[in-house]
Amino acid sequence: MQVGFVQFEPIFGEKKLNFERIKELILTRQADLWVLPELFATGYQFKSQEEMRGLAEPASGGATFQFLQQLCIDSAFHIVAGFTECDEGACYNSSMLIGPDGLVGVYRKVHLFADERQLFSPGNLGFPVFDIGSAKVGMMICFDWLFPEAARSLALGGADIIAHPVNLVLPFCQDAMKTRCLENGLFAITANRIGTEHRTESSLTFTGRSQIVDPSGKRLIRIGEKISGVQVVSIDPMRARDKMVTEHNDRLADRRPEQYR
Ligand code: ACM
């Protein structure tokens, strides 16, 4: 199975231009599963809830869904991408998994970062896992990396691959994800953005270095801090079904939940 990510610099509020840029980049390589950054179509730093709501969309039927679905139909792949979701009056920092047959599933960011807490409702769908045939895929978004429970929930749900759209500003996640993969024995595709947004009093610089990590914690591929581009690697997702670390130790079965707080 070929899996990849796109790293680029979204232009705030310019969905159409961001769609064009993604299309240009993604069509340079072939993959079965792509991951795009968090909030890839809108940009990250909303000035207000009103501004965010003006750019939010329902999971299916919105411009972002339609753009992504057409890509999936044309090129027969699956894609995970971050978007601003509105549903029954509430807005979430979400990601969607889409394939050639349409929407497969949605994840709503559970652990909101910094100013996101004033903008979005916290995710309320847990950490679902979706079977796309070639692999079982779960999603987390950016700051969820800090909470081992997120990746562990996906592992316990049977995920082979964590698709991880991000807009990282702290420098820790790329290394932390090596541990998340090792402790859960699964793959993670972390798709970050680049560039700086200075739309409020604080300026945010995003840290690039998107990467793919394997179940042993090995970084299979990474891209630089400041460049736009795509990377694709070949993986065997079935490696994530073997949780043994030694002949005698199973990462999931050896857990002792009754001893934990
Ligand atoms: C983040 O969660 N976007 C840092």
Boltz pocket constraint, residues with backbone or C-beta under 6 A from the ligand:
constraints:
  - pocket:
      binder: B
      contacts: [[A, 38], [A, 111], [A, 112], [A, 113], [A, 141], [A, 142], [A, 143], [A, 144], [A, 166], [A, 167], [A, 168], [A, 169], [A, 170]]
      max_distance: 6.0
